[in-house]
Amino acid sequence: MIAIEHLTKVFNVGTVNAVTALRDLSLHLADGEFVTVVGSNGAGKSSLLNSIAGVYAIEHGRIVIDGHDVTTWAEHQRARFIGRVFQNPSDGTAAAMSIEQNLVLAHTRGQALRLTPGVTRGRRARFRHALATLGMGLENRLQTPVNLLSGGQRQALTLLMATLARPRVLLLDEHTAALDPGAAAHIIADFRGTKFCNNLG
């Protein structure tokens, strides 16, 4: 389902400051498999995720997702296959936009752009139902700007957003590192309970 073959990523190519973050890395994962990448700071964990997501262009290698060679695809082109949650809860949301507006962006990620209403009655009802599964009361705050949420609420929202479009690949970059222990435990429990993956049936 995802195949990474001989991936190499070098920063500052051709300069005295050149740094090889990833060297000849290969990884094959079947549908439904889960892998954890462990390493110290600077080991290349985030560089790997950014290369898969299309944030970074790679110097050598091949990336295939769900049978599609996405090696030369831009980040927005890969978005229909990939959901992502960042370590910092602020990175996965648009702070000045409301909860429901953020959810619309996530729900339509990777779709063809058309001039249509974003927040519809049907979508609002589905969003309210999905948010209720988080147990944080966010279903009653759909018009609240995301920047008014706590870190735990924002990261839970980000996890929900990452799964709305049912991506083929879900990239989690230390997704509970910025949270207090209680909020982290709540999010991990929800994720293991598949709330995030099944909420829009």
Biotite code that builds the C-alpha atoms (Angstrom):
import biotite.structure as struc

atoms = struc.array([
    struc.Atom([0.000, 0.000, 0.000], chain_id="A", res_id=1, res_name="MET", atom_name="CA", element="C"),
    struc.Atom([2.964, 2.291, 0.643], chain_id="A", res_id=2, res_name="ILE", atom_name="CA", element="C"),
    struc.Atom([6.415, 1.632, -0.772], chain_id="A", res_id=3, res_name="ALA", atom_name="CA", element="C"),
    struc.Atom([9.480, 3.774, -0.197], chain_id="A", res_id=4, res_name="ILE", atom_name="CA", element="C"),
    struc.Atom([12.467, 2.699, -2.254], chain_id="A", res_id=5, res_name="GLU", atom_name="CA", element="C"),
    struc.Atom([16.036, 3.957, -1.814], chain_id="A", res_id=6, res_name="HIS", atom_name="CA", element="C"),
    struc.Atom([14.896, 7.366, -0.575], chain_id="A", res_id=7, res_name="LEU", atom_name="CA", element="C"),
    struc.Atom([17.611, 9.981, -0.084], chain_id="A", res_id=8, res_name="THR", atom_name="CA", element="C"),
    struc.Atom([17.024, 13.518, 1.169], chain_id="A", res_id=9, res_name="LYS", atom_name="CA", element="C"),
    struc.Atom([19.832, 16.091, 1.325], chain_id="A", res_id=10, res_name="VAL", atom_name="CA", element="C"),
    struc.Atom([19.488, 19.639, 2.603], chain_id="A", res_id=11, res_name="PHE", atom_name="CA", element="C"),
    struc.Atom([21.640, 22.466, 1.180], chain_id="A", res_id=12, res_name="ASN", atom_name="CA", element="C"),
    struc.Atom([22.723, 20.359, -1.781], chain_id="A", res_id=13, res_name="VAL", atom_name="CA", element="C"),
    struc.Atom([26.005, 21.441, -3.365], chain_id="A", res_id=14, res_name="GLY", atom_name="CA", element="C"),
    struc.Atom([27.093, 23.654, -0.487], chain_id="A", res_id=15, res_name="THR", atom_name="CA", element="C"),
    struc.Atom([29.518, 23.239, 2.410], chain_id="A", res_id=16, res_name="VAL", atom_name="CA", element="C"),
    struc.Atom([26.457, 23.029, 4.648], chain_id="A", res_id=17, res_name="ASN", atom_name="CA", element="C"),
    struc.Atom([25.032, 19.963, 2.888], chain_id="A", res_id=18, res_name="ALA", atom_name="CA", element="C"),
    struc.Atom([23.384, 17.545, 5.321], chain_id="A", res_id=19, res_name="VAL", atom_name="CA", element="C"),
    struc.Atom([22.074, 14.100, 4.397], chain_id="A", res_id=20, res_name="THR", atom_name="CA", element="C"),
    struc.Atom([18.932, 13.558, 6.470], chain_id="A", res_id=21, res_name="ALA", atom_name="CA", element="C"),
    struc.Atom([17.896, 10.280, 4.825], chain_id="A", res_id=22, res_name="LEU", atom_name="CA", element="C"),
    struc.Atom([20.206, 7.906, 2.985], chain_id="A", res_id=23, res_name="ARG", atom_name="CA", element="C"),
    struc.Atom([18.997, 5.015, 0.796], chain_id="A", res_id=24, res_name="ASP", atom_name="CA", element="C"),
    struc.Atom([15.966, 4.320, 2.988], chain_id="A", res_id=25, res_name="LEU", atom_name="CA", element="C"),
    struc.Atom([13.477, 1.656, 1.918], chain_id="A", res_id=26, res_name="SER", atom_name="CA", element="C"),
    struc.Atom([10.205, 0.729, 3.631], chain_id="A", res_id=27, res_name="LEU", atom_name="CA", element="C"),
    struc.Atom([7.225, -1.336, 2.489], chain_id="A", res_id=28, res_name="HIS", atom_name="CA", element="C"),
    struc.Atom([3.920, -1.373, 4.377], chain_id="A", res_id=29, res_name="LEU", atom_name="CA", element="C"),
    struc.Atom([0.798, -3.352, 3.524], chain_id="A", res_id=30, res_name="ALA", atom_name="CA", element="C"),
    struc.Atom([-2.743, -2.079, 3.991], chain_id="A", res_id=31, res_name="ASP", atom_name="CA", element="C"),
    struc.Atom([-3.551, -1.831, 7.700], chain_id="A", res_id=32, res_name="GLY", atom_name="CA", element="C"),
    struc.Atom([0.033, -2.042, 8.937], chain_id="A", res_id=33, res_name="GLU", atom_name="CA", element="C"),
    struc.Atom([1.334, 0.363, 11.562], chain_id="A", res_id=34, res_name="PHE", atom_name="CA", element="C"),
    struc.Atom([4.970, 1.330, 12.085], chain_id="A", res_id=35, res_name="VAL", atom_name="CA", element="C"),
    struc.Atom([6.692, 3.466, 14.713], chain_id="A", res_id=36, res_name="THR", atom_name="CA", element="C"),
    struc.Atom([9.885, 5.316, 13.827], chain_id="A", res_id=37, res_name="VAL", atom_name="CA", element="C"),
    struc.Atom([12.147, 5.893, 16.826], chain_id="A", res_id=38, res_name="VAL", atom_name="CA", element="C"),
    struc.Atom([15.230, 8.078, 16.908], chain_id="A", res_id=39, res_name="GLY", atom_name="CA", element="C"),
    struc.Atom([16.911, 10.988, 18.656], chain_id="A", res_id=40, res_name="SER", atom_name="CA", element="C"),
    struc.Atom([16.460, 14.625, 17.683], chain_id="A", res_id=41, res_name="ASN", atom_name="CA", element="C"),
    struc.Atom([17.897, 15.191, 14.209], chain_id="A", res_id=42, res_name="GLY", atom_name="CA", element="C"),
    struc.Atom([17.703, 11.507, 13.260], chain_id="A", res_id=43, res_name="ALA", atom_name="CA", element="C"),
    struc.Atom([15.428, 12.284, 10.291], chain_id="A", res_id=44, res_name="GLY", atom_name="CA", element="C"),
    struc.Atom([11.995, 11.232, 11.591], chain_id="A", res_id=45, res_name="LYS", atom_name="CA", element="C"),
    struc.Atom([10.198, 14.427, 10.564], chain_id="A", res_id=46, res_name="SER", atom_name="CA", element="C"),
    struc.Atom([12.210, 14.589, 7.343], chain_id="A", res_id=47, res_name="SER", atom_name="CA", element="C"),
    struc.Atom([10.849, 11.157, 6.447], chain_id="A", res_id=48, res_name="LEU", atom_name="CA", element="C"),
    struc.Atom([7.255, 12.231, 7.102], chain_id="A", res_id=49, res_name="LEU", atom_name="CA", element="C"),
    struc.Atom([7.759, 15.480, 5.179], chain_id="A", res_id=50, res_name="ASN", atom_name="CA", element="C"),
    struc.Atom([9.204, 13.551, 2.237], chain_id="A", res_id=51, res_name="SER", atom_name="CA", element="C"),
    struc.Atom([6.240, 11.169, 2.191], chain_id="A", res_id=52, res_name="ILE", atom_name="CA", element="C"),
    struc.Atom([3.770, 14.058, 2.429], chain_id="A", res_id=53, res_name="ALA", atom_name="CA", element="C"),
    struc.Atom([5.467, 16.003, -0.360], chain_id="A", res_id=54, res_name="GLY", atom_name="CA", element="C"),
    struc.Atom([6.676, 18.914, 1.754], chain_id="A", res_id=55, res_name="VAL", atom_name="CA", element="C"),
    struc.Atom([10.244, 18.079, 0.726], chain_id="A", res_id=56, res_name="TYR", atom_name="CA", element="C"),
    struc.Atom([11.396, 17.064, -2.734], chain_id="A", res_id=57, res_name="ALA", atom_name="CA", element="C"),
    struc.Atom([13.788, 14.141, -2.544], chain_id="A", res_id=58, res_name="ILE", atom_name="CA", element="C"),
    struc.Atom([17.139, 13.801, -4.289], chain_id="A", res_id=59, res_name="GLU", atom_name="CA", element="C"),
    struc.Atom([16.830, 10.116, -5.053], chain_id="A", res_id=60, res_name="HIS", atom_name="CA", element="C"),
    struc.Atom([14.352, 7.279, -4.675], chain_id="A", res_id=61, res_name="GLY", atom_name="CA", element="C"),
    struc.Atom([10.702, 6.501, -5.231], chain_id="A", res_id=62, res_name="ARG", atom_name="CA", element="C"),
    struc.Atom([7.514, 6.845, -3.163], chain_id="A", res_id=63, res_name="ILE", atom_name="CA", element="C"),
    struc.Atom([4.409, 4.844, -4.080], chain_id="A", res_id=64, res_name="VAL", atom_name="CA", element="C"),
    struc.Atom([1.099, 5.208, -2.228], chain_id="A", res_id=65, res_name="ILE", atom_name="CA", element="C"),
    struc.Atom([-1.858, 2.964, -2.971], chain_id="A", res_id=66, res_name="ASP", atom_name="CA", element="C"),
    struc.Atom([-0.376, 1.992, -6.323], chain_id="A", res_id=67, res_name="GLY", atom_name="CA", element="C"),
    struc.Atom([0.356, 5.582, -7.402], chain_id="A", res_id=68, res_name="HIS", atom_name="CA", element="C"),
    struc.Atom([3.922, 6.767, -7.896], chain_id="A", res_id=69, res_name="ASP", atom_name="CA", element="C"),
    struc.Atom([3.740, 10.117, -6.088], chain_id="A", res_id=70, res_name="VAL", atom_name="CA", element="C"),
    struc.Atom([7.474, 10.846, -6.107], chain_id="A", res_id=71, res_name="THR", atom_name="CA", element="C"),
    struc.Atom([7.117, 13.981, -8.236], chain_id="A", res_id=72, res_name="THR", atom_name="CA", element="C"),
    struc.Atom([3.657, 14.989, -7.006], chain_id="A", res_id=73, res_name="TRP", atom_name="CA", element="C"),
    struc.Atom([3.215, 18.237, -5.076], chain_id="A", res_id=74, res_name="ALA", atom_name="CA", element="C"),
    struc.Atom([1.989, 18.201, -1.472], chain_id="A", res_id=75, res_name="GLU", atom_name="CA", element="C"),
    struc.Atom([-1.578, 19.187, -2.400], chain_id="A", res_id=76, res_name="HIS", atom_name="CA", element="C"),
    struc.Atom([-1.755, 16.379, -4.966], chain_id="A", res_id=77, res_name="GLN", atom_name="CA", element="C"),
    struc.Atom([-0.843, 13.792, -2.338], chain_id="A", res_id=78, res_name="ARG", atom_name="CA", element="C"),
    struc.Atom([-3.396, 15.193, 0.104], chain_id="A", res_id=79, res_name="ALA", atom_name="CA", element="C"),
    struc.Atom([-6.167, 12.865, -1.081], chain_id="A", res_id=80, res_name="ARG", atom_name="CA", element="C"),
    struc.Atom([-4.102, 9.905, 0.149], chain_id="A", res_id=81, res_name="PHE", atom_name="CA", element="C"),
    struc.Atom([-2.549, 11.349, 3.298], chain_id="A", res_id=82, res_name="ILE", atom_name="CA", element="C"),
    struc.Atom([-3.850, 12.553, 6.657], chain_id="A", res_id=83, res_name="GLY", atom_name="CA", element="C"),
    struc.Atom([-1.357, 14.170, 8.996], chain_id="A", res_id=84, res_name="ARG", atom_name="CA", element="C"),
    struc.Atom([-1.106, 15.264, 12.614], chain_id="A", res_id=85, res_name="VAL", atom_name="CA", element="C"),
    struc.Atom([1.790, 17.406, 13.767], chain_id="A", res_id=86, res_name="PHE", atom_name="CA", element="C"),
    struc.Atom([3.537, 17.586, 17.127], chain_id="A", res_id=87, res_name="GLN", atom_name="CA", element="C"),
    struc.Atom([2.399, 21.182, 17.617], chain_id="A", res_id=88, res_name="ASN", atom_name="CA", element="C"),
    struc.Atom([-1.429, 21.411, 17.792], chain_id="A", res_id=89, res_name="PRO", atom_name="CA", element="C"),
    struc.Atom([-1.244, 24.801, 16.041], chain_id="A", res_id=90, res_name="SER", atom_name="CA", element="C"),
    struc.Atom([0.254, 23.383, 12.852], chain_id="A", res_id=91, res_name="ASP", atom_name="CA", element="C"),
    struc.Atom([-2.720, 21.320, 11.727], chain_id="A", res_id=92, res_name="GLY", atom_name="CA", element="C"),
    struc.Atom([-5.441, 23.962, 11.917], chain_id="A", res_id=93, res_name="THR", atom_name="CA", element="C"),
    struc.Atom([-6.317, 27.447, 10.658], chain_id="A", res_id=94, res_name="ALA", atom_name="CA", element="C"),
    struc.Atom([-6.372, 29.439, 13.884], chain_id="A", res_id=95, res_name="ALA", atom_name="CA", element="C"),
    struc.Atom([-8.657, 32.310, 12.869], chain_id="A", res_id=96, res_name="ALA", atom_name="CA", element="C"),
    struc.Atom([-11.263, 30.055, 11.282], chain_id="A", res_id=97, res_name="MET", atom_name="CA", element="C"),
    struc.Atom([-14.059, 28.343, 13.180], chain_id="A", res_id=98, res_name="SER", atom_name="CA", element="C"),
    struc.Atom([-14.165, 24.678, 14.137], chain_id="A", res_id=99, res_name="ILE", atom_name="CA", element="C"),
    struc.Atom([-16.691, 23.895, 11.413], chain_id="A", res_id=100, res_name="GLU", atom_name="CA", element="C"),
    struc.Atom([-14.719, 25.809, 8.779], chain_id="A", res_id=101, res_name="GLN", atom_name="CA", element="C"),
    struc.Atom([-11.604, 23.805, 9.652], chain_id="A", res_id=102, res_name="ASN", atom_name="CA", element="C"),
    struc.Atom([-13.602, 20.602, 9.407], chain_id="A", res_id=103, res_name="LEU", atom_name="CA", element="C"),
    struc.Atom([-14.889, 21.571, 5.950], chain_id="A", res_id=104, res_name="VAL", atom_name="CA", element="C"),
    struc.Atom([-11.316, 22.126, 4.752], chain_id="A", res_id=105, res_name="LEU", atom_name="CA", element="C"),
    struc.Atom([-10.339, 18.701, 6.081], chain_id="A", res_id=106, res_name="ALA", atom_name="CA", element="C"),
    struc.Atom([-13.447, 16.998, 4.696], chain_id="A", res_id=107, res_name="HIS", atom_name="CA", element="C"),
    struc.Atom([-12.856, 18.312, 1.161], chain_id="A", res_id=108, res_name="THR", atom_name="CA", element="C"),
    struc.Atom([-9.061, 17.833, 1.150], chain_id="A", res_id=109, res_name="ARG", atom_name="CA", element="C"),
    struc.Atom([-7.843, 16.452, -2.160], chain_id="A", res_id=110, res_name="GLY", atom_name="CA", element="C"),
    struc.Atom([-11.151, 17.040, -3.956], chain_id="A", res_id=111, res_name="GLN", atom_name="CA", element="C"),
    struc.Atom([-11.578, 19.112, -7.099], chain_id="A", res_id=112, res_name="ALA", atom_name="CA", element="C"),
    struc.Atom([-12.075, 22.796, -6.327], chain_id="A", res_id=113, res_name="LEU", atom_name="CA", element="C"),
    struc.Atom([-15.562, 24.152, -6.985], chain_id="A", res_id=114, res_name="ARG", atom_name="CA", element="C"),
    struc.Atom([-17.420, 27.270, -5.927], chain_id="A", res_id=115, res_name="LEU", atom_name="CA", element="C"),
    struc.Atom([-20.005, 25.744, -3.573], chain_id="A", res_id=116, res_name="THR", atom_name="CA", element="C"),
    struc.Atom([-21.108, 26.422, 0.013], chain_id="A", res_id=117, res_name="PRO", atom_name="CA", element="C"),
    struc.Atom([-18.636, 24.982, 2.489], chain_id="A", res_id=118, res_name="GLY", atom_name="CA", element="C"),
    struc.Atom([-20.722, 24.616, 5.619], chain_id="A", res_id=119, res_name="VAL", atom_name="CA", element="C"),
    struc.Atom([-24.029, 22.975, 4.748], chain_id="A", res_id=120, res_name="THR", atom_name="CA", element="C"),
    struc.Atom([-26.787, 21.746, 7.053], chain_id="A", res_id=121, res_name="ARG", atom_name="CA", element="C"),
    struc.Atom([-25.866, 18.128, 6.349], chain_id="A", res_id=122, res_name="GLY", atom_name="CA", element="C"),
    struc.Atom([-22.176, 18.652, 6.984], chain_id="A", res_id=123, res_name="ARG", atom_name="CA", element="C"),
    struc.Atom([-22.861, 20.585, 10.169], chain_id="A", res_id=124, res_name="ARG", atom_name="CA", element="C"),
    struc.Atom([-24.951, 17.693, 11.507], chain_id="A", res_id=125, res_name="ALA", atom_name="CA", element="C"),
    struc.Atom([-22.205, 15.178, 10.667], chain_id="A", res_id=126, res_name="ARG", atom_name="CA", element="C"),
    struc.Atom([-19.534, 17.389, 12.211], chain_id="A", res_id=127, res_name="PHE", atom_name="CA", element="C"),
    struc.Atom([-21.591, 17.785, 15.382], chain_id="A", res_id=128, res_name="ARG", atom_name="CA", element="C"),
    struc.Atom([-21.977, 14.010, 15.654], chain_id="A", res_id=129, res_name="HIS", atom_name="CA", element="C"),
    struc.Atom([-18.248, 13.409, 15.064], chain_id="A", res_id=130, res_name="ALA", atom_name="CA", element="C"),
    struc.Atom([-17.202, 16.042, 17.594], chain_id="A", res_id=131, res_name="LEU", atom_name="CA", element="C"),
    struc.Atom([-19.522, 14.586, 20.226], chain_id="A", res_id=132, res_name="ALA", atom_name="CA", element="C"),
    struc.Atom([-17.463, 11.377, 20.236], chain_id="A", res_id=133, res_name="THR", atom_name="CA", element="C"),
    struc.Atom([-14.513, 13.349, 21.607], chain_id="A", res_id=134, res_name="LEU", atom_name="CA", element="C"),
    struc.Atom([-16.352, 14.092, 24.854], chain_id="A", res_id=135, res_name="GLY", atom_name="CA", element="C"),
    struc.Atom([-15.061, 17.676, 24.985], chain_id="A", res_id=136, res_name="MET", atom_name="CA", element="C"),
    struc.Atom([-18.258, 19.590, 24.245], chain_id="A", res_id=137, res_name="GLY", atom_name="CA", element="C"),
    struc.Atom([-16.905, 20.877, 20.930], chain_id="A", res_id=138, res_name="LEU", atom_name="CA", element="C"),
    struc.Atom([-20.108, 19.851, 19.140], chain_id="A", res_id=139, res_name="GLU", atom_name="CA", element="C"),
    struc.Atom([-21.742, 22.879, 20.796], chain_id="A", res_id=140, res_name="ASN", atom_name="CA", element="C"),
    struc.Atom([-18.992, 25.277, 19.709], chain_id="A", res_id=141, res_name="ARG", atom_name="CA", element="C"),
    struc.Atom([-18.955, 24.862, 15.926], chain_id="A", res_id=142, res_name="LEU", atom_name="CA", element="C"),
    struc.Atom([-18.624, 28.611, 15.299], chain_id="A", res_id=143, res_name="GLN", atom_name="CA", element="C"),
    struc.Atom([-15.817, 29.067, 17.842], chain_id="A", res_id=144, res_name="THR", atom_name="CA", element="C"),
    struc.Atom([-12.464, 30.169, 16.361], chain_id="A", res_id=145, res_name="PRO", atom_name="CA", element="C"),
    struc.Atom([-9.900, 27.411, 16.780], chain_id="A", res_id=146, res_name="VAL", atom_name="CA", element="C"),
    struc.Atom([-7.423, 29.768, 18.438], chain_id="A", res_id=147, res_name="ASN", atom_name="CA", element="C"),
    struc.Atom([-9.744, 29.909, 21.471], chain_id="A", res_id=148, res_name="LEU", atom_name="CA", element="C"),
    struc.Atom([-9.435, 26.160, 22.115], chain_id="A", res_id=149, res_name="LEU", atom_name="CA", element="C"),
    struc.Atom([-7.059, 24.568, 24.604], chain_id="A", res_id=150, res_name="SER", atom_name="CA", element="C"),
    struc.Atom([-4.082, 22.602, 23.345], chain_id="A", res_id=151, res_name="GLY", atom_name="CA", element="C"),
    struc.Atom([-5.797, 19.296, 24.062], chain_id="A", res_id=152, res_name="GLY", atom_name="CA", element="C"),
    struc.Atom([-9.019, 20.333, 22.319], chain_id="A", res_id=153, res_name="GLN", atom_name="CA", element="C"),
    struc.Atom([-7.080, 21.588, 19.335], chain_id="A", res_id=154, res_name="ARG", atom_name="CA", element="C"),
    struc.Atom([-5.034, 18.415, 18.981], chain_id="A", res_id=155, res_name="GLN", atom_name="CA", element="C"),
    struc.Atom([-8.155, 16.254, 19.284], chain_id="A", res_id=156, res_name="ALA", atom_name="CA", element="C"),
    struc.Atom([-9.730, 18.364, 16.539], chain_id="A", res_id=157, res_name="LEU", atom_name="CA", element="C"),
    struc.Atom([-6.602, 17.946, 14.410], chain_id="A", res_id=158, res_name="THR", atom_name="CA", element="C"),
    struc.Atom([-6.760, 14.155, 14.762], chain_id="A", res_id=159, res_name="LEU", atom_name="CA", element="C"),
    struc.Atom([-10.402, 14.227, 13.761], chain_id="A", res_id=160, res_name="LEU", atom_name="CA", element="C"),
    struc.Atom([-9.602, 16.435, 10.763], chain_id="A", res_id=161, res_name="MET", atom_name="CA", element="C"),
    struc.Atom([-6.837, 14.093, 9.658], chain_id="A", res_id=162, res_name="ALA", atom_name="CA", element="C"),
    struc.Atom([-9.283, 11.197, 9.319], chain_id="A", res_id=163, res_name="THR", atom_name="CA", element="C"),
    struc.Atom([-12.374, 12.908, 7.894], chain_id="A", res_id=164, res_name="LEU", atom_name="CA", element="C"),
    struc.Atom([-11.448, 12.230, 4.275], chain_id="A", res_id=165, res_name="ALA", atom_name="CA", element="C"),
    struc.Atom([-10.521, 8.608, 5.141], chain_id="A", res_id=166, res_name="ARG", atom_name="CA", element="C"),
    struc.Atom([-6.894, 8.844, 3.981], chain_id="A", res_id=167, res_name="PRO", atom_name="CA", element="C"),
    struc.Atom([-4.961, 5.799, 2.851], chain_id="A", res_id=168, res_name="ARG", atom_name="CA", element="C"),
    struc.Atom([-1.966, 6.865, 4.985], chain_id="A", res_id=169, res_name="VAL", atom_name="CA", element="C"),
    struc.Atom([-2.057, 8.550, 8.394], chain_id="A", res_id=170, res_name="LEU", atom_name="CA", element="C"),
    struc.Atom([1.166, 10.278, 9.505], chain_id="A", res_id=171, res_name="LEU", atom_name="CA", element="C"),
    struc.Atom([1.421, 11.058, 13.231], chain_id="A", res_id=172, res_name="LEU", atom_name="CA", element="C"),
    struc.Atom([4.422, 13.161, 14.254], chain_id="A", res_id=173, res_name="ASP", atom_name="CA", element="C"),
    struc.Atom([4.664, 12.950, 18.067], chain_id="A", res_id=174, res_name="GLU", atom_name="CA", element="C"),
    struc.Atom([1.013, 13.914, 18.134], chain_id="A", res_id=175, res_name="HIS", atom_name="CA", element="C"),
    struc.Atom([0.702, 13.945, 21.950], chain_id="A", res_id=176, res_name="THR", atom_name="CA", element="C"),
    struc.Atom([4.099, 15.460, 22.809], chain_id="A", res_id=177, res_name="ALA", atom_name="CA", element="C"),
    struc.Atom([2.761, 18.987, 23.377], chain_id="A", res_id=178, res_name="ALA", atom_name="CA", element="C"),
    struc.Atom([-0.137, 17.885, 25.587], chain_id="A", res_id=179, res_name="LEU", atom_name="CA", element="C"),
    struc.Atom([-0.489, 17.394, 29.315], chain_id="A", res_id=180, res_name="ASP", atom_name="CA", element="C"),
    struc.Atom([-0.685, 13.733, 30.449], chain_id="A", res_id=181, res_name="PRO", atom_name="CA", element="C"),
    struc.Atom([-4.470, 13.787, 30.907], chain_id="A", res_id=182, res_name="GLY", atom_name="CA", element="C"),
    struc.Atom([-5.188, 15.193, 27.454], chain_id="A", res_id=183, res_name="ALA", atom_name="CA", element="C"),
    struc.Atom([-2.645, 12.848, 25.870], chain_id="A", res_id=184, res_name="ALA", atom_name="CA", element="C"),
    struc.Atom([-4.229, 9.806, 27.514], chain_id="A", res_id=185, res_name="ALA", atom_name="CA", element="C"),
    struc.Atom([-7.693, 10.897, 26.359], chain_id="A", res_id=186, res_name="HIS", atom_name="CA", element="C"),
    struc.Atom([-6.581, 11.331, 22.744], chain_id="A", res_id=187, res_name="ILE", atom_name="CA", element="C"),
    struc.Atom([-4.704, 8.018, 22.691], chain_id="A", res_id=188, res_name="ILE", atom_name="CA", element="C"),
    struc.Atom([-7.754, 6.221, 24.102], chain_id="A", res_id=189, res_name="ALA", atom_name="CA", element="C"),
    struc.Atom([-10.028, 7.790, 21.483], chain_id="A", res_id=190, res_name="ASP", atom_name="CA", element="C"),
    struc.Atom([-7.630, 6.914, 18.698], chain_id="A", res_id=191, res_name="PHE", atom_name="CA", element="C"),
    struc.Atom([-7.292, 3.285, 19.806], chain_id="A", res_id=192, res_name="ARG", atom_name="CA", element="C"),
    struc.Atom([-11.073, 3.119, 20.024], chain_id="A", res_id=193, res_name="GLY", atom_name="CA", element="C"),
    struc.Atom([-11.243, 4.059, 16.304], chain_id="A", res_id=194, res_name="THR", atom_name="CA", element="C"),
    struc.Atom([-13.494, 7.054, 16.979], chain_id="A", res_id=195, res_name="LYS", atom_name="CA", element="C"),
    struc.Atom([-11.417, 9.141, 14.622], chain_id="A", res_id=196, res_name="PHE", atom_name="CA", element="C"),
    struc.Atom([-11.591, 6.639, 11.815], chain_id="A", res_id=197, res_name="CYS", atom_name="CA", element="C"),
    struc.Atom([-15.264, 5.756, 11.983], chain_id="A", res_id=198, res_name="ASN", atom_name="CA", element="C"),
    struc.Atom([-17.055, 8.913, 13.018], chain_id="A", res_id=199, res_name="ASN", atom_name="CA", element="C"),
    struc.Atom([-18.475, 9.874, 9.627], chain_id="A", res_id=200, res_name="LEU", atom_name="CA", element="C"),
    struc.Atom([-19.458, 6.326, 8.635], chain_id="A", res_id=201, res_name="GLY", atom_name="CA", element="C"),
])
